[in-house]
């Protein structure tokens, strides 16, 4: 399976460990977009980690929108560990979305 080379993967034991600071730090460090991939809803090994992550992503989308940044730069996808082709599809679709939005930073400025 191939996915865009610009994707950087950060593994966590559960998406429930995602916090707003981690997502904002990625943007601050120059990421044009950030997406979270978690277990299918109702299929979390830690019961509700993916539901917590979904709430964090929703919160960050609202925060970005409030400061004039397109909330589409942050997304959450749910799939099983056996869905490698779907992961590659999501990676490609998200990369195309971010490419369409253009770079977030222009000479160090948002």
N, C-alpha and C positions, 0 to 999 in steps of 0.2 A: 504494500500500500504506500502510496506517495501522498504527501501533503506539502503545502508551501514551506519553503526553507526558512521563512521569516518567523515561523511559529517557535516559541520558546516554551518548553513544558516545565512546570514546577509541580512536582508530585507531593501530595499530602495524603495522610491516611484516610481522610474523609473531607468532603467539601464543607462540612460543618465547621472546619477549622479556618475557613476563609473569614477574614475580618475586613472591614472597610479600609483600614490603614494599608493592608497588603495590596488591595486593588488600586488605591490612590497612589501608593508608592510606585507601582508599575507605570502609571501614567506620568508621575513626576520624573521618573527615570528615563522617559522618552518613548514609552510604548504608545503607538497611535490607537491601539485598541486592546482590550483585555476580555477574554472569555473564560468561563468556568465550565468544566465538564464534570457532571456528577452522575451518580446512579439514577436509574429510573425512579420516578416518584413512587413511594410505597415499597421500594426495594432497597432501602439503605441498611447496610450492615449495622450502623449505629443508630438505627430507628428513624431519626428525623434530621440527620445532618444535611441532606440535600434540600429539605424544606427551609432550614435555617440559612443555607447558602443562597437560596432563591430570594429570601427576604433581604439579605445583604446586597445582592446584585440590584434588586429593585430600589433599595435605599441609595446606592451609588448612582444609579441612573437619574434619580430625582435630584441628587446633589449636583451632578454634572450639568443637568439641564438648568438648574437655578443659577449657575455661573456662566451660562452661555455655551456650553460644550454639548454637542450632539450626544444624547443618551444612547444612541445606537453604537457607540464605541465600546459599550460594555454589554455582554450577553451571557446567558446561561443556557447550557444544553444538558439534557438528561439522556443517557444511554447506558447500556450494559457493557461490561468489560469485553464481551464477545463481539461487539459491534465495531470492529476496526474499520471496515469500509465506511460506516456512517460517521465515525470520527474524522476520517479523511475528507468526507464530503462537507461536514460542518466546518472544518479548518479551511477548506477552499472557499466556501460560501462567505465565511466571516472575513477572510482575507480580501475577497473581492469587494465586500461592503466597505471595509476600511480603506482600500485603495480608491474606491469611488468617493469617499469623504475627503480624501487627501490627508496630508500630514497634519498632525495636531499642532506641532510646533513649527514656527517659521522664524528662523534665526534666533532660537531661544525664547521666543515669545509665543504665547497661545493666541 
